[in-house]
């Protein structure tokens, strides 16, 4: 089994790392906004955020493909200004993954911020701190379990992507061929042994990751009780 | 020092009401806001702190405009008002030690330590808030509110969750800080002895309006005319003992029995709020416990 090609796993992890980092930076302010706003567009934003949970990944993949293709305005703009194509490469995978995993980052963060005592946020304002300082020094340290849940499930969910990746990435080795696609291809080629090994790897990694999250949260809860 | 005239529509448990307040507060006053719950006391404090908006009016502090709805400028942010605010639930940051809670508000370790020393908590400076008792938490929160030497200190029923001894200790701390730093203090309280001990002026609120603005004695003492004693309480039970009707009334967490005549017994119902007063007797007073 050691002559097996592990590159698809590396691509999966690289993709998950980029997606999680980008989403964390974007979603902390977004979750903060959603938790604080009384605006009428809040339900609409929440519904949009939750869409990737209910939609088949192919739908998201299809529209992203459509929006970023070389014939679309966005695609033409990027091609002409930066000389880069946005589909069938690693960049397109990252963009698609960010949409696909969005709810897994936003929802735990938003729920945790909403559940925080309002007085802590107000106390921080009265201590002279602005929103950024309040988020960084007061909110994030006090919702650690939610931050860990959000980051890890986003990471794990990206590793587990299939449909979206298939639609916008194709299966270019070393570039867009992730582990889940590789398994699919092994099965198509009737190479069950490799499919078994890859699948077992996926299960082990996923279990280990999820176990770590739940164990961390269990420990955190024990600390405050 | 503080001049204000504000209006705000509120939707409370008793339906819609209008908070309307016009006030002049002098530097160094200790004002207590009292009144039934839902009368707008906490909202008023929050408006002063900038945590709540108003519909119309203005607040000026030392001639500086904090908010004025007649010009189109936005209100001064809570961060810029130089106030101290003591929350009912303490609102200490759980992720910071006692000392860090103070230095987060103002990075002055020496002053933070001297404040903690004033309230006798310097030894707990490295403790986390979750390990403190309610009284200790509120004293830390008080120190945090004072560290930026606020011109106005706002206290929202800060002692309501504490037992009697701890209340007394904290009342002394609040008084000490008020005098030491010459702040203007505004506090919400329901406790008559607390109001009596601390306040220089009491505002009685009802339905969003100030219905009495006077010293503690005038607002709190309920006797009128030749009455010597007068207490308000809730009627809990009326029962018959031989030919007498006896009423059990709860007054400030103590139960008393009063004999009723038959017409009163018919007129009164359990749950009524009643006044018990008497004219001709000389009460005796004796010490039960040292202060």
Interface residues (C-beta under 8 A of the other chain):
Chain A: X117 X119 X120 X122 X123 X124 X125 X126 X127 X128 X129 X130 X137 X138 X141 X142 X224
Chain B: X49 X50 X51 X77 X78 X79 X80 X83 X84 X85 X87 X88 X89 X91 X92 X93 X94 X95 X104 X105 X106 X130 X144 X145 X148
